[in-house]
Amino acid sequence: MIRFRFKRLRYLLGAVALIGGASFADPLPAPDMALTNAADPDETPAACREGDFSVMTYNVAGLPWPLAKKGPEALHAIGERLSLLRARGCAPAVVVLQEAFSHDAKAIGRIAGYPYVVEGPYLRTGAVPRGMERSWMLGETAGTPVDSGLVILSELPVLDVKRAAFPYGACAGFDCLAAKGVLMATLQLADGREVMVAGTHFNSKGASHAPAARTLDAYRRQARFLADFIAANRNPDVPVVIAGDFNRGKRPDRTAALDAAIARLGGQGEADALKTWLAGGPRPLARPADAATIIGRGRDLQFTLDTMGKTLIPAGADIPFGTEPDGSMLSDHIGYTIRYRYSAS
């Protein structure tokens, strides 16, 4: 009985460290308050509908009780705000959630009223490569008691869904307790054109409690898996948005691995969509402090993959979920939207 209780406590503590992705050893930098978050200049429906469709990525920190960093009220508020944005015609057409583990987190789409809600993988499959070190104490041999936490909400009709957890060899430490991986949906725009949106959540570093060399190896394997999965499942005639919590930070080794994976798919890993849009010159972006924080953290990213004659161009950006007027946040991440123009020659 003592051993059983010890195991339960160990996995509970492990899940706290892991699922938050950066809650203990990888604390996220505080929002950059050297800038001032301004009132949103893009509040009108005409402005927020710029482009052909929009994608928001948001790690909502939706851990189940008693692991939750935020109460259910915060998750409910996220759903309510999205509902209000939908009523005004300003909600993102597609929302890619990470850490939507709890019942309250998974209810965000229902509260917001999105007609299409797609969940990610639930179990990790495959076998550990022969000779790879696995730690019982870090939960690396315990399977996946927690699902991926990935959810895609969509206003656009969902034509097809592909999902897969990272294999057992592509995780390290307490991250192995969750079935993190890739969720990809094919969506139809109002004019009949199609776009694919893939959501993902990569391995943490210090928060996994695994040795640094093993976390880097897992990260590299996940980057290769992401590239292999998308290459095998994408329609070569349909452009792709890849969004999520990549846990990259300003780590050169991780940056190189992710850039290589995106480059294999024909994209530019060093030029994520938010930086690309901001590089176009002075832009009327609300919450400039939060925008600086997103770029400085280097975790919450969106990349585009174009096809022959079909290009996705960032046409606008906004931050529906950042630092609140009282300085608080609904999550420990910032949720931001990129509005894309679908250009076909």
Backbone hydrogen bonds in HBPLUS format (Angstrom, degrees):
<---DONOR---> <-ACCEPTOR-->    atom                        ^
c    i                          cat <-CA-CA->   ^        H-A-AA   ^      H-
h    n   atom  resd res      DA  || num        DHA   H-A  angle D-A-AA Bond
n    s   type  num  typ     dist DA aas  dist angle  dist       angle   num
A0005-ARG N   A0001-MET O   2.94 MM   4  6.21 160.9  1.98 151.4 155.9     1
A0006-PHE N   A0002-ILE O   2.90 MM   4  6.13 152.4  1.98 146.7 155.0     2
A0007-LYS N   A0003-ARG O   2.93 MM   4  6.21 156.1  1.99 149.5 155.2     3
A0008-ARG N   A0004-PHE O   3.03 MM   4  6.33 161.2  2.06 149.8 154.6     4
A0009-LEU N   A0005-ARG O   2.93 MM   4  6.15 162.2  1.96 150.0 154.9     5
A0010-ARG N   A0006-PHE O   2.80 MM   4  5.98 159.3  1.84 150.6 157.0     6
A0011-TYR N   A0007-LYS O   2.96 MM   4  6.18 166.6  1.98 155.9 157.9     7
A0012-LEU N   A0008-ARG O   2.91 MM   4  6.03 147.7  2.01 143.1 153.0     8
A0013-LEU N   A0009-LEU O   2.88 MM   4  6.10 167.6  1.89 155.8 158.1     9
A0014-GLY N   A0010-ARG O   2.82 MM   4  5.98 150.4  1.91 141.6 151.4    10
A0015-ALA N   A0011-TYR O   2.80 MM   4  5.89 153.1  1.87 140.4 147.0    11
A0016-VAL N   A0012-LEU O   3.08 MM   4  6.38 149.7  2.17 143.6 151.6    12
A0017-ALA N   A0013-LEU O   3.13 MM   4  6.45 159.6  2.17 148.0 152.3    13
A0018-LEU N   A0014-GLY O   2.82 MM   4  6.00 159.3  1.86 152.9 159.6    14
A0019-ILE N   A0015-ALA O   2.87 MM   4  5.51 146.5  1.98 139.3 148.1    15
A0021-GLY N   A0018-LEU O   2.57 MM   3  5.18 148.4  1.67 118.9 130.5    16
A0047-ALA N   A0044-THR O   3.00 MM   3  5.39 121.7  2.35 108.8 122.3    17
A0048-CYS N   A0044-THR O   3.03 MM   4  6.33 168.1  2.04 162.2 165.5    18
A0049-ARG N   A0045-PRO O   3.04 MM   4  5.92 125.0  2.36 140.8 151.0    19
A0050-GLU N   A0047-ALA O   3.13 MM   3  5.44 161.7  2.17 113.2 115.7    20
A0052-ASP N   A0340-TYR O   2.64 MM 288  5.91 151.1  1.72 146.2 152.5    21
A0053-PHE N   A0340-TYR O   3.32 MM 287  5.59 154.1  2.40 147.0 152.2    22
A0340-TYR N   A0053-PHE O   2.75 MM 287  5.59 159.8  1.79 167.9 174.0    23
A0094-VAL N   A0054-SER O   3.00 MM  40  6.19 139.2  2.18 143.9 156.3    24
A0055-VAL N   A0338-ILE O   2.93 MM 283  5.49 157.4  1.98 151.3 156.0    25
A0338-ILE N   A0055-VAL O   2.92 MM 283  5.49 160.8  1.95 148.4 150.8    26
A0056-MET N   A0094-VAL O   2.83 MM  38  6.27 157.5  1.88 153.6 160.8    27
A0096-VAL N   A0056-MET O   2.70 MM  40  6.01 171.4  1.71 168.5 171.4    28
A0057-THR N   A0336-TYR O   3.15 MM 279  5.99 149.2  2.25 162.9 162.1    29
A0058-TYR N   A0096-VAL O   2.98 MM  38  6.34 153.2  2.06 164.9 165.2    30
A0098-GLN N   A0058-TYR O   3.02 MM  40  6.28 147.9  2.13 137.0 138.1    31
A0060-VAL N   A0098-GLN O   3.04 MM  38  6.28 147.3  2.15 161.4 155.3    32
A0062-GLY N   A0099-GLU O   2.74 MM  37  5.26 131.2  1.97 138.3 153.8    33
A0101-PHE N   A0062-GLY O   3.09 MM  39  5.47 126.0  2.40 124.8 138.7    34
A0102-SER N   A0062-GLY O   2.85 MM  40  5.56 152.1  1.93 149.8 156.1    35
A0067-LEU N   A0064-PRO O   2.76 MM   3  5.68 137.9  1.94 139.2 143.7    36
A0074-ALA N   A0071-GLY O   3.11 MM   3  5.78 138.3  2.29 116.3 124.2    37
A0076-HIS N   A0072-PRO O   2.87 MM   4  6.10 159.1  1.92 152.9 159.3    38
A0077-ALA N   A0073-GLU O   2.87 MM   4  6.04 149.7  1.97 141.9 150.5    39
A0078-ILE N   A0074-ALA O   3.04 MM   4  6.36 142.8  2.18 141.3 150.8    40
A0079-GLY N   A0075-LEU O   3.19 MM   4  6.56 160.3  2.23 148.6 152.2    41
A0080-GLU N   A0076-HIS O   2.90 MM   4  6.18 158.9  1.94 151.5 157.9    42
A0081-ARG N   A0077-ALA O   2.88 MM   4  6.02 158.1  1.93 146.6 152.0    43
A0082-LEU N   A0078-ILE O   3.06 MM   4  6.29 162.1  2.10 149.6 154.4    44
A0083-SER N   A0079-GLY O   2.94 MM   4  6.16 147.6  2.05 142.8 152.4    45
A0084-LEU N   A0080-GLU O   2.95 MM   4  6.28 154.2  2.02 149.0 155.0    46
A0085-LEU N   A0081-ARG O   2.91 MM   4  6.19 158.2  1.96 150.3 156.6    47
A0086-ARG N   A0082-LEU O   2.88 MM   4  6.10 149.8  1.97 144.2 152.4    48
A0087-ALA N   A0083-SER O   2.97 MM   4  6.26 152.5  2.05 145.0 152.5    49
A0088-ARG N   A0084-LEU O   3.10 MM   4  6.38 139.9  2.27 142.6 152.8    50
A0090-CYS N   A0085-LEU O   2.76 MM   5  4.94 154.6  1.82 157.7 152.4    51
A0089-GLY N   A0086-ARG O   3.03 MM   3  4.92 152.1  2.11  98.8 107.6    52
A0155-GLU N   A0093-ALA O   2.77 MM  62  5.11 156.7  1.82 157.6 161.8    53
A0095-VAL N   A0153-LEU O   2.83 MM  58  4.93 161.2  1.87 141.5 146.2    54
A0153-LEU N   A0095-VAL O   2.83 MM  58  4.93 163.1  1.86 146.6 152.4    55
A0097-LEU N   A0151-VAL O   2.79 MM  54  5.08 169.7  1.81 164.2 165.1    56
A0151-VAL N   A0097-LEU O   3.21 MM  54  5.08 156.0  2.27 131.6 133.7    57
A0100-ALA N   A0149-GLY O   2.87 MM  49  4.38 169.6  1.88 125.9 123.7    58
A0106-LYS N   A0102-SER O   2.93 MM   4  6.21 158.6  1.98 150.6 156.5    59
A0107-ALA N   A0103-HIS O   3.02 MM   4  6.19 124.3  2.34 137.9 152.2    60
A0108-ILE N   A0105-ALA O   3.20 MM   3  5.58 167.5  2.22 111.8 115.3    61
A0111-ILE N   A0107-ALA O   2.93 MM   4  6.16 168.1  1.94 164.1 167.1    62
A0112-ALA N   A0108-ILE O   2.86 MM   4  6.01 160.7  1.90 152.8 158.6    63
A0113-GLY N   A0109-GLY O   2.92 MM   4  5.98 130.3  2.17 134.7 147.4    64
A0114-TYR N   A0109-GLY O   3.13 MM   5  5.49 143.6  2.27 153.2 156.7    65
A0113-GLY N   A0110-ARG O   3.19 MM   3  5.04 130.0  2.45  91.2 104.6    66
A0116-TYR N   A0154-SER O   3.27 MM  38  5.08 141.1  2.43 153.9 157.4    67
A0154-SER N   A0116-TYR O   2.88 MM  38  5.08 153.7  1.95 147.9 149.7    68
A0118-VAL N   A0152-ILE O   2.87 MM  34  5.12 164.9  1.89 152.2 157.3    69
A0152-ILE N   A0118-VAL O   2.80 MM  34  5.12 161.5  1.83 152.2 158.7    70
A0120-GLY N   A0150-LEU O   2.84 MM  30  4.87 145.6  1.96 151.4 143.1    71
A0148-SER N   A0121-PRO O   3.06 MM  27  5.62 149.1  2.16 167.0 163.7    72
A0132-MET N   A0129-PRO O   3.09 MM   3  5.70 162.9  2.12 139.5 140.2    73
A0140-GLU N   A0135-SER O   3.01 MM   5  5.40 145.1  2.13 173.3 163.7    74
A0139-GLY N   A0136-TRP O   3.08 MM   3  5.19 162.7  2.11 107.9 111.8    75
A0142-ALA N   A0139-GLY O   3.38 MM   3  5.28 169.4  2.40 107.8 108.4    76
A0146-VAL N   A0177-LEU O   3.18 MM  31  6.19 155.1  2.25 167.4 164.3    77
A0179-ALA N   A0146-VAL O   3.02 MM  33  6.42 140.8  2.18 137.0 147.4    78
A0188-GLN N   A0157-PRO O   3.05 MM  31  5.49 147.3  2.16 148.2 157.2    79
A0159-LEU N   A0186-THR O   2.75 MM  27  5.37 162.4  1.78 159.0 163.4    80
A0186-THR N   A0160-ASP O   2.85 MM  26  5.06 162.2  1.88 142.1 146.9    81
A0162-LYS N   A0184-MET O   2.79 MM  22  5.14 161.0  1.82 157.5 162.9    82
A0184-MET N   A0162-LYS O   2.77 MM  22  5.14 175.3  1.77 167.7 166.6    83
A0164-ALA N   A0182-VAL O   3.00 MM  18  5.50 155.0  2.07 157.3 160.5    84
A0182-VAL N   A0164-ALA O   2.82 MM  18  5.50 165.1  1.84 162.6 166.6    85
A0166-PHE N   A0180-LYS O   2.88 MM  14  6.19 171.4  1.88 145.1 145.2    86
A0170-ALA N   A0167-PRO O   2.84 MM   3  5.35 154.5  1.90 117.8 126.4    87
A0176-CYS N   A0173-GLY O   3.01 MM   3  5.96 165.2  2.03 126.1 129.9    88
A0174-PHE N   A0208-SER O   2.98 MM  34  4.83 159.9  2.02 131.3 131.7    89
A0177-LEU N   A0174-PHE O   3.05 MM   3  5.66 166.6  2.07 117.3 121.6    90
A0178-ALA N   A0175-ASP O   3.19 MM   3  5.87 168.2  2.21 119.6 123.0    91
A0183-LEU N   A0199-GLY O   2.94 MM  16  5.16 157.1  1.99 150.6 155.1    92
A0199-GLY N   A0183-LEU O   2.69 MM  16  5.16 160.6  1.72 154.7 159.4    93
A0185-ALA N   A0197-VAL O   2.92 MM  12  5.47 162.1  1.95 150.9 152.9    94
A0197-VAL N   A0185-ALA O   2.92 MM  12  5.47 160.1  1.96 156.7 161.7    95
A0187-LEU N   A0195-VAL O   2.74 MM   8  5.35 178.6  1.74 170.7 170.8    96
A0195-VAL N   A0187-LEU O   2.95 MM   8  5.35 153.4  2.02 145.7 152.3    97
A0189-LEU N   A0193-ARG O   2.71 MM   4  5.33 165.9  1.73 165.8 169.5    98
A0192-GLY N   A0189-LEU O   2.97 MM   3  5.30 162.8  2.00 116.9 119.7    99
A0196-MET N   A0239-PRO O   3.00 MM  43  6.29 165.0  2.02 157.3 161.7   100
A0241-VAL N   A0196-MET O   2.84 MM  45  6.33 150.9  1.92 154.0 163.5   101
A0198-ALA N   A0241-VAL O   2.77 MM  43  6.18 164.9  1.79 163.2 168.3   102
A0243-ALA N   A0198-ALA O   2.80 MM  45  6.18 167.1  1.82 170.9 174.2   103
A0200-THR N   A0243-ALA O   3.14 MM  43  6.57 133.9  2.37 143.8 154.3   104
A0245-ASP N   A0200-THR O   3.24 MM  45  6.54 138.1  2.43 152.1 150.6   105
A0202-PHE N   A0245-ASP O   2.97 MM  43  6.47 155.2  2.03 155.2 162.7   106
A0208-SER N   A0205-LYS O   3.15 MM   3  5.69 152.0  2.23 112.5 120.4   107
A0209-HIS N   A0206-GLY O   2.98 MM   3  5.39 153.3  2.06 112.8 120.9   108
A0214-ARG N   A0211-PRO O   3.00 MM   3  5.40 122.9  2.34 107.2 121.3   109
A0215-THR N   A0211-PRO O   3.04 MM   4  6.41 156.5  2.10 155.8 163.2   110
A0216-LEU N   A0212-ALA O   2.99 MM   4  6.18 155.6  2.05 150.3 156.6   111
A0217-ASP N   A0213-ALA O   3.02 MM   4  6.20 154.7  2.09 140.0 147.1   112
A0218-ALA N   A0214-ARG O   2.91 MM   4  6.13 159.0  1.96 147.4 152.9   113
A0219-TYR N   A0215-THR O   2.92 MM   4  6.10 153.7  1.99 141.7 149.1   114
A0220-ARG N   A0216-LEU O   2.94 MM   4  6.18 162.0  1.97 151.9 156.0   115
A0221-ARG N   A0217-ASP O   3.00 MM   4  6.23 156.5  2.05 147.1 153.7   116
A0222-GLN N   A0218-ALA O   2.86 MM   4  6.11 152.7  1.93 148.9 156.7   117
A0223-ALA N   A0219-TYR O   2.90 MM   4  6.17 156.6  1.95 151.3 157.5   118
A0224-ARG N   A0220-ARG O   3.02 MM   4  6.29 159.2  2.07 147.8 153.0   119
A0225-PHE N   A0221-ARG O   2.84 MM   4  6.04 154.4  1.90 144.6 152.7   120
A0226-LEU N   A0222-GLN O   2.81 MM   4  6.02 160.0  1.85 151.7 156.6   121
A0227-ALA N   A0223-ALA O   3.12 MM   4  6.37 164.7  2.14 147.0 150.3   122
A0228-ASP N   A0224-ARG O   2.85 MM   4  6.07 163.0  1.88 152.2 157.4   123
A0229-PHE N   A0225-PHE O   2.77 MM   4  5.86 165.5  1.79 156.0 160.0   124
A0230-ILE N   A0226-LEU O   3.01 MM   4  6.16 172.2  2.02 154.5 156.5   125
A0231-ALA N   A0227-ALA O   2.95 MM   4  5.97 161.4  1.99 146.4 152.5   126
A0232-ALA N   A0228-ASP O   2.96 MM   4  6.06 150.4  2.05 144.6 152.2   127
A0233-ASN N   A0229-PHE O   3.04 MM   4  6.12 135.8  2.24 142.7 154.2   128
A0233-ASN N   A0230-ILE O   3.23 MM   3  5.16 130.7  2.49  94.2 107.0   129
A0234-ARG N   A0230-ILE O   2.87 MM   4  5.50 136.3  2.06 154.2 156.0   130
A0238-VAL N   A0235-ASN O   2.90 MM   3  5.38 168.9  1.91 128.1 129.2   131
A0240-VAL N   A0305-LEU O   2.93 MM  65  4.94 157.7  1.98 139.5 146.9   132
A0305-LEU N   A0240-VAL O   2.80 MM  65  4.94 153.5  1.87 147.7 150.7   133
A0242-ILE N   A0303-PHE O   2.81 MM  61  5.10 163.9  1.84 146.6 152.2   134
A0303-PHE N   A0242-ILE O   2.80 MM  61  5.10 155.4  1.86 146.0 154.5   135
A0244-GLY N   A0301-LEU O   3.13 MM  57  5.86 145.5  2.25 159.6 166.6   136
A0301-LEU N   A0244-GLY O   3.08 MM  57  5.86 151.9  2.16 165.2 168.9   137
A0246-PHE N   A0299-ARG O   2.79 MM  53  5.10 158.1  1.84 154.7 147.1   138
A0249-GLY N   A0298-GLY O   2.99 MM  49  4.45 140.5  2.14 113.8 118.9   139
A0255-THR N   A0251-ARG O   2.88 MM   4  6.03 163.9  1.90 162.0 167.5   140
A0256-ALA N   A0252-PRO O   2.89 MM   4  6.01 159.3  1.93 148.3 153.2   141
A0257-ALA N   A0253-ASP O   3.10 MM   4  6.31 156.2  2.16 142.4 148.4   142
A0258-LEU N   A0254-ARG O   2.95 MM   4  6.16 166.2  1.97 156.0 159.1   143
A0259-ASP N   A0255-THR O   2.85 MM   4  5.94 165.0  1.87 152.2 157.2   144
A0260-ALA N   A0256-ALA O   3.00 MM   4  6.06 156.5  2.05 142.9 149.1   145
A0261-ALA N   A0257-ALA O   3.13 MM   4  6.37 151.8  2.21 141.2 148.4   146
A0262-ILE N   A0258-LEU O   3.00 MM   4  6.27 166.6  2.01 158.5 161.1   147
A0263-ALA N   A0259-ASP O   2.85 MM   4  5.98 157.4  1.90 148.2 155.4   148
A0264-ARG N   A0260-ALA O   2.98 MM   4  6.14 148.5  2.08 142.0 149.7   149
A0265-LEU N   A0262-ILE O   3.06 MM   3  5.24 133.2  2.28  99.4 112.1   150
A0267-GLY N   A0262-ILE O   2.92 MM   5  5.15 157.0  1.97 148.0 140.5   151
A0266-GLY N   A0263-ALA O   2.93 MM   3  4.95 159.2  1.97 105.9 112.4   152
A0271-ALA N   A0268-GLN O   3.12 MM   3  5.53 157.9  2.17 111.3 118.2   153
A0276-THR N   A0272-ASP O   2.93 MM   4  6.11 156.2  1.99 154.7 162.6   154
A0273-ALA N   A0302-GLN O   2.78 MM  29  5.47 165.3  1.81 150.6 155.9   155
A0277-TRP N   A0273-ALA O   2.94 MM   4  6.13 158.2  1.98 148.0 152.9   156
A0278-LEU N   A0274-LEU O   2.95 MM   4  6.19 167.9  1.97 155.4 158.7   157
A0279-ALA N   A0275-LYS O   2.87 MM   4  5.92 142.9  2.01 142.9 152.7   158
A0280-GLY N   A0277-TRP O   3.15 MM   3  5.52 160.4  2.19 109.2 115.3   159
A0285-LEU N   A0283-ARG O   2.88 MM   2  5.62 130.7  2.12 109.8  94.6   160
A0290-ASP N   A0287-ARG O   3.09 MM   3  5.36 119.0  2.48 103.6 117.5   161
A0291-ALA N   A0287-ARG O   3.05 MM   4  6.40 154.1  2.12 151.5 159.6   162
A0292-ALA N   A0288-PRO O   2.98 MM   4  6.19 156.7  2.04 146.2 151.3   163
A0293-THR N   A0289-ALA O   3.03 MM   4  6.30 146.3  2.15 139.9 149.5   164
A0294-ILE N   A0290-ASP O   2.90 MM   4  6.20 158.8  1.94 153.6 157.9   165
A0295-ILE N   A0291-ALA O   3.18 MM   4  6.44 166.8  2.20 151.0 153.4   166
A0296-GLY N   A0292-ALA O   2.86 MM   4  5.96 155.0  1.92 143.7 151.8   167
A0297-ARG N   A0293-THR O   2.82 MM   4  5.95 159.0  1.87 156.2 160.0   168
A0298-GLY N   A0294-ILE O   3.12 MM   4  6.27 156.9  2.18 144.7 150.9   169
A0307-THR N   A0310-LYS O   2.96 MM   3  5.09 163.4  1.99 151.7 156.0   170
A0310-LYS N   A0307-THR O   3.03 MM   3  5.09 169.5  2.04 118.4 121.7   171
A0345-SER N   A0309-GLY O   2.77 MM  36  4.96 152.8  1.84 138.7 148.1   172
A0311-THR N   A0343-SER O   2.71 MM  32  5.03 166.9  1.73 154.1 158.7   173
A0343-SER N   A0311-THR O   2.76 MM  32  5.03 162.7  1.79 165.2 162.4   174
A0313-ILE N   A0341-ARG O   2.93 MM  28  5.09 166.3  1.95 146.1 150.6   175
A0341-ARG N   A0313-ILE O   2.81 MM  28  5.09 164.0  1.84 145.2 150.4   176
A0315-ALA N   A0339-ARG O   2.60 MM  24  5.41 168.6  1.61 165.0 167.5   177
A0339-ARG N   A0316-GLY O   2.83 MM  23  4.87 172.3  1.83 132.5 135.1   178
A0318-ASP N   A0337-THR O   3.08 MM  19  5.31 151.1  2.16 138.2 144.6   179
A0337-THR N   A0318-ASP O   2.77 MM  19  5.31 174.6  1.77 166.1 167.5   180
A0321-PHE N   A0335-GLY O   3.29 MM  14  4.77 163.3  2.32 149.2 144.4   181
A0335-GLY N   A0321-PHE O   2.74 MM  14  4.77 147.2  1.85 143.1 150.0   182
A0324-GLU N   A0328-SER O   2.73 MM   4  5.27 171.6  1.73 166.6 166.2   183
A0327-GLY N   A0324-GLU O   2.80 MM   3  5.17 162.9  1.83 121.3 124.9   184
